[in-house]
Amino acid sequence: MIITKLPNIINDLNTVLLPRVCFGCNARLYRGEQILCTPCRDQIPLTEYNFLDENSLDRTFYGRITIEKASSFLFFNDPGVVKNLIHYLKYRNQPRIGTFLGDWYGALLKKDKGLPAIDLVMPVPMHPKKLKKRGYNQVERFGKQLAHHLNADYCDDLLIKTNNTPTQTQKSRIFRWQHQTPTFAIAKAQGLVNKKILLVDDVVTTGATLEACARAINDEFNVTIYIATMAMVP
């Protein structure tokens, strides 16, 4: 009996010595809690969007690009739990948050009757210089978990970013809209033709980045594009 309980005892001891905290509110995490404490998880702002009904993210792309459907998992509010999660994911070396969100959202998408069988899950790529500096693409684990739940291939080498633009998180929506440029290109054509693609990103505001990605793909191949993001600005 003592032997079977030993792993739990060790884990509890580690928690006392190195307490784990919630990425949403910094409260202490207890056994069974991962990334978020129970109150934060219960209160996190889910969009409840799906791939069947029209939503406000769909309307963001009307008249701009040809996509089949778009959806987002969470609402990004400032301040808020989602903002904290994305900040830790992107700037505090916590890529496991992407795994957490991908598992959660992937389980929901698997049941979404509006989303057909996806062939490829593709993340919005980072420029090699920025990727080298950060050490990881913050969308990678999120995309891999979605691909796992949807039984699709994950491909991060087909689409590349061709210029290294500075972060625009502090810029206004109008600035980003006026200064958008096509910064993406197809690196490998093989395997893209006639595919159903789920293009994934972290936070969508104006949609300019996703528009540029989708345009690069649509310009060359007969594909059907769906979009899924971790969060969106309401």
Summary of the structure (lengths in Angstrom):
residues: 234
radius of gyration: 18.9
end to end distance: 52.1
largest distance: 66.3
contacts: 702
relative contact order: 0.16
helix: 37%
strand: 17%
